[in-house]
Amino acid sequence: MTTDQLSALLTADPKAVLESDRRHYFKQIEQAAQVIAANAEKRPIILLAGPSGSGKTTTALLIERELERLGLQTHTLQMDDYFSPLTTEELALLKENKLDLEKPTRVDIPFFQEHLDRILAGEEIELPRYDFKTSSRVFEGKTLHRKPHELVIMEGIHALNPNVTGHTDTTARVYVSVRTRITAHDGQTLHPSKIRLARRLLRDRTCRGRKLTDTISMRERVDRGEQNYIMPFKGLAHCSIDSFYSSEMSVYRPYLYEDLKALVPEYPDLAELVHILSELPDVPSEIIPTDSLLREFIGGSELDY
């Protein structure tokens, strides 16, 4: 898709473009839910993975909503809550931005697999919550007791790694990422990873109070982690979802363009992203539906993240 095409469509009727994007994405949600529902008795655990910025959380919650519409009670858990608490030494490395946060062993694998086994067995578990401010695990009395015929979605970047989950025969597997590319007027193509970077930049600043430069500084390590720990397992998925919205760069433009433009001299690899943004019109956030995937990154979602 080219910026010329996008600009014409978005200038003429941005709401129509947003609705078209929404239908395309929601159609994939419906198809994934149908695959899961068809195998619900044999595969009651749904493992949903994808690289950072792929829209995993929204996708998991919307699949849950669609499965419940089909009559299947479903629970969604985040694998981030099963991260291992950091040691004193690891906390020191974290402060120096030297800790590899992407490796699979960030997950407390024995604890996670124990809970997965108990969920499958229909046993009640007390759910953990990972406190990212203190890098520790806390329990707040929240429990899960999966009843017969109920489903559980486990969402996380390492969800398709069998070394982490330990389960294959009892799981349905979904991979979500951005696959579509945008081409500038001069033929320069923006790789999907740059679209996901824009999502992370916006989400981290809007929802997590993180500086743009902090997110940019982590990019190389995040990209390396994706190649080493996530991409090798995407072929294990039973279905894949392209979370690309053709309108999204125009939605992000008012939030990011001027700031990223100023950062290009210091971070030249942002030039492609800035170039694409420069060729697109702004789309105001006020017209974005509250259940849109884009709300995961700009805020204001009706979904309970």
VOGU-3710 file (C-alpha; in Angstrom, 3 decimals, decimal comma):
1> mttdqlsall> 0,000/0,000/0,000  1,384/3,435/-0,926  1,262/6,713/0,947  -0,343/8,313/-2,122  -3,230/5,831/-1,973  -3,580/6,171/1,798  -3,498/9,962/1,724  -6,254/10,131/-0,874  -8,481/7,706/1,023  -7,872/9,240/4,440
11> tadpkavles> -8,381/12,785/3,222  -11,661/11,862/1,542  -13,211/9,770/4,339  -11,048/8,710/7,306  -13,972/7,035/9,082  -14,543/4,777/6,078  -10,882/3,731/6,096  -10,998/3,033/9,818  -14,128/0,937/9,369  -12,541/-1,015/6,512
21> drrhyfkqie> -9,470/-1,683/8,656  -11,689/-2,737/11,531  -13,680/-5,188/9,405  -10,510/-6,775/8,003  -8,981/-7,239/11,447  -12,210/-8,434/13,089  -12,727/-10,962/10,283  -9,414/-12,539/11,244  -10,506/-12,560/14,902  -13,695/-14,384/13,930
31> qaaqviaana> -11,782/-16,927/11,828  -9,311/-17,637/14,639  -12,174/-18,059/17,123  -13,865/-20,533/14,801  -10,686/-22,620/14,541  -10,332/-22,567/18,321  -14,016/-23,423/18,889  -13,832/-26,369/16,499  -11,062/-27,902/18,634  -12,174/-26,650/22,049
41> ekrpiillag> -12,587/-30,035/23,720  -9,186/-31,326/22,636  -7,318/-28,007/22,920  -8,780/-25,938/25,791  -5,639/-23,823/26,198  -5,013/-21,118/23,578  -1,438/-19,890/23,291  -1,200/-16,485/21,620  2,191/-15,052/20,737  3,761/-12,331/18,661
51> psgsgkttta> 6,578/-9,779/18,809  6,443/-6,607/20,853  3,953/-4,097/19,461  1,983/-6,685/17,533  -1,290/-6,084/19,379  -1,332/-9,369/21,283  -3,323/-8,100/24,237  -6,149/-6,605/22,182  -6,210/-9,662/19,928  -6,463/-12,019/22,904
61> llierelerl> -9,291/-10,033/24,499  -11,243/-9,809/21,257  -10,823/-13,536/20,606  -12,120/-14,103/24,144  -15,122/-11,901/23,381  -15,820/-13,741/20,137  -15,496/-17,169/21,773  -17,963/-16,142/24,453  -20,326/-14,961/21,724  -20,051/-18,510/20,380
71> glqthtlqmd> -21,054/-19,838/23,802  -17,587/-20,756/25,118  -16,667/-19,308/28,514  -13,104/-18,024/28,169  -10,465/-16,536/30,476  -7,416/-14,536/29,324  -4,136/-14,509/31,249  -0,915/-12,647/30,529  2,315/-14,604/30,621  4,109/-11,443/31,785
81> dyfsplttee> 2,611/-12,156/35,191  4,736/-15,307/35,285  8,034/-13,449/34,930  10,653/-14,377/37,499  11,292/-11,779/40,200  14,627/-10,084/39,616  17,583/-10,743/41,863  19,687/-7,952/43,354  22,301/-8,524/40,662  19,688/-8,429/37,897
91> lallkenkld> 18,168/-5,236/39,279  21,592/-3,608/39,090  21,949/-4,682/35,456  18,434/-3,400/34,746  19,348/0,048/36,051  22,314/0,067/33,677  20,075/-1,100/30,784  22,230/-4,227/30,432  19,689/-6,914/31,329  18,277/-9,067/28,517
101> lekptrvdip> 14,534/-8,824/29,137  13,618/-10,728/25,971  15,004/-14,185/26,728  12,559/-17,036/27,472  14,052/-17,596/30,914  12,498/-14,291/32,000  9,462/-16,533/32,468  9,498/-18,652/35,630  9,067/-21,767/33,521  8,560/-24,373/36,304
111> ffqehldril> 5,972/-22,151/38,018  4,212/-21,377/34,737  4,068/-25,022/33,669  2,791/-26,057/37,103  -0,093/-23,596/36,792  -0,819/-24,698/33,240  -0,984/-28,328/34,378  -3,325/-27,415/37,217  -5,549/-25,337/34,951  -5,872/-28,277/32,563
121> ageeielpry> -6,661/-30,575/35,501  -9,464/-28,266/36,626  -7,729/-27,279/39,854  -8,093/-23,838/41,385  -4,996/-21,629/41,277  -4,179/-18,277/42,801  -3,140/-15,988/39,987  0,101/-14,028/40,244  0,593/-10,427/39,182  4,004/-9,173/38,183
131> dfktssrvfe> 4,743/-5,747/39,640  6,961/-4,081/37,047  7,746/-1,166/39,349  9,394/-3,459/41,910  10,228/-6,359/39,542  8,519/-8,738/41,943  5,628/-11,209/41,992  2,577/-10,445/44,106  -0,596/-12,338/44,957  -3,813/-10,434/45,559
141> gktlhrkphe> -6,276/-13,250/46,190  -7,463/-13,511/42,593  -8,107/-17,119/41,608  -8,986/-19,130/38,516  -10,828/-22,439/38,489  -11,358/-23,657/34,930  -14,550/-25,649/34,711  -15,213/-28,372/32,106  -15,570/-26,978/28,573  -14,083/-23,597/29,535
151> lvimegihal> -11,116/-22,141/27,644  -8,051/-20,221/28,797  -5,996/-17,894/26,592  -2,339/-17,479/27,548  -0,921/-14,379/25,859  2,783/-13,524/25,725  5,810/-13,198/23,472  7,035/-16,720/24,355  3,653/-18,453/24,225  4,550/-20,567/21,172
161> npnvtghtdt> 7,882/-21,745/22,562  7,342/-25,386/23,638  10,346/-25,130/25,955  8,398/-22,537/27,922  4,863/-23,915/27,777  5,604/-27,644/27,804  2,314/-28,361/26,018  1,458/-29,060/22,386  -1,407/-31,585/22,119  -3,704/-29,665/24,466
171> tarvyvsvrt> -3,161/-26,201/22,975  -4,499/-24,157/20,079  -1,874/-21,683/18,895  -2,232/-18,206/17,381  0,484/-15,928/16,035  -0,167/-12,209/15,623  2,036/-9,546/14,048  2,151/-6,799/11,421  2,812/-8,222/7,961  1,724/-5,456/5,557
181> ritahdgqtl> 4,212/-2,838/4,366  3,741/0,830/3,452  5,528/2,313/0,430  6,472/5,990/0,170  6,097/8,152/-2,925  9,747/7,528/-3,863  9,380/3,743/-3,569  10,969/3,472/-0,127  9,209/0,738/1,876  8,570/0,823/5,600
191> hpskirlarr> 9,194/-2,588/7,133  6,467/-3,936/9,489  8,966/-3,853/12,367  9,064/-0,052/12,051  5,277/0,085/12,320  5,516/-1,960/15,508  8,249/0,397/16,717  5,868/3,335/16,228  3,286/1,453/18,269  5,752/0,803/21,089
201> llrdrtcrgr> 6,978/4,390/21,100  3,458/5,682/21,451  2,272/3,051/23,939  5,333/3,393/26,150  5,022/7,157/26,344  1,226/7,409/26,534  0,500/4,439/28,781  3,769/3,828/30,640  5,323/7,271/30,999  8,487/6,227/29,192
211> kltdtismre> 10,631/8,637/27,177  10,857/8,058/23,425  14,638/7,784/23,692  14,316/5,045/26,317  12,175/2,927/23,979  14,494/3,634/21,045  17,530/2,597/23,086  15,939/-0,812/23,711  15,116/-1,416/20,046  18,243/-3,367/19,075
221> rvdrgeqnyi> 17,835/-5,764/21,990  14,102/-6,159/21,312  14,730/-6,866/17,624  17,425/-9,424/18,469  15,094/-11,123/20,936  12,366/-11,365/18,302  14,692/-13,029/15,828  16,145/-15,439/18,388  13,196/-16,256/20,610  9,904/-15,543/18,804
231> mpfkglahcs> 10,209/-15,913/15,029  11,556/-19,512/15,146  8,247/-20,719/16,616  5,669/-18,848/14,545  5,353/-21,868/12,236  3,790/-23,803/15,141  0,680/-21,599/15,040  -2,624/-23,034/13,857  -3,650/-19,590/12,594  -2,023/-16,193/12,078
241> idsfyssems> -3,412/-12,682/12,291  -2,074/-9,606/10,493  -2,802/-6,746/12,902  -1,945/-3,989/10,408  -4,343/-1,048/10,117  -3,858/1,002/6,955  -4,913/4,118/8,862  -2,660/3,658/11,861  0,361/5,734/10,852  -1,938/8,702/10,280
251> vyrpylyedl> -3,489/8,104/13,705  -0,027/8,074/15,302  1,240/11,059/13,305  -0,077/13,850/15,590  1,544/12,138/18,571  4,931/11,257/17,083  5,896/13,089/13,905  7,458/16,293/15,226  9,262/14,566/18,096  10,693/11,802/15,899
261> kalvpeypdl> 11,717/14,311/13,234  13,794/16,100/15,856  15,434/12,823/16,886  16,567/11,754/13,383  20,023/13,421/13,652  20,714/11,375/16,788  18,941/8,216/15,572  19,292/8,062/11,747  17,410/4,760/11,510  14,228/6,677/12,365
271> aelvhilsel> 14,423/8,462/9,006  12,271/5,882/7,170  9,535/6,145/9,752  9,615/9,947/9,699  9,602/9,936/5,892  6,408/7,863/5,776  4,745/10,013/8,434  5,605/13,158/6,470  3,577/11,915/3,491  0,385/11,146/5,408
281> pdvpseiipt> -2,401/13,327/6,806  -3,365/13,429/10,474  -6,322/11,342/11,615  -7,828/12,592/14,903  -8,042/10,114/17,757  -11,616/11,204/18,507  -12,966/9,127/15,633  -11,215/5,894/16,684  -13,718/3,303/18,047  -13,132/2,387/21,679
291> dsllrefigg> -12,672/-1,306/20,856  -10,138/-0,572/18,105  -6,747/-2,266/18,175  -5,229/1,207/17,887  -6,540/2,066/21,356  -3,959/-0,350/22,798  -1,341/2,213/21,765  -3,075/5,598/22,015  -5,214/4,816/25,089  -8,929/5,150/25,702
301> seldy> -9,907/1,530/25,072  -13,091/-0,017/26,392  -11,188/-3,274/26,826  -9,854/-4,210/30,265  -6,093/-4,440/29,754
//
